[in-house]
Amino acid sequence: MTHHRTSHLAEEAWKTDGSDVQVPFVPGDESICETVVLAIARRIGDAPARIPLLHDAVDVDALEALFDGRYEGTALDTVRAVSFRYADHLVRIYSTGCVTLTQLDDPGTSSGGATA
């Protein structure tokens, strides 16, 4: 019973995380890295090729593997959220199919620092 309640709260967490932007994605059907890069590019009003490289902020292979959805025990079963700093934003990815972006006040904290 507690597990169900925790899962429900985690599934709804994106609604209350204080983010500026919410972008839906379909885990397993869409590249999460592409979703993040396009969302940041739209948010800051620049072309994807002109923003910082995502792999400088996070291990992109690991990120794709977490949200691939094809393998038992991946994000769809176990991980509820991953967050990291990228391009002056805090990026949160929820296994329920939502990416949120929150602009950081201190641009010096815009890269690295992934957490799960």
Secondary structure, 3 states (H helix, E strand, C coil): CHHHHHHHHHHHHHHHCCCCEEEECCCCCCCHHHHHHHHHHHHHCCCHHHCCCHHHCCCHHHHHHHCCCCCCCCCCCCCCEEEEEECCEEEEEECCCEEEEEECCCHHHCEEEEEC
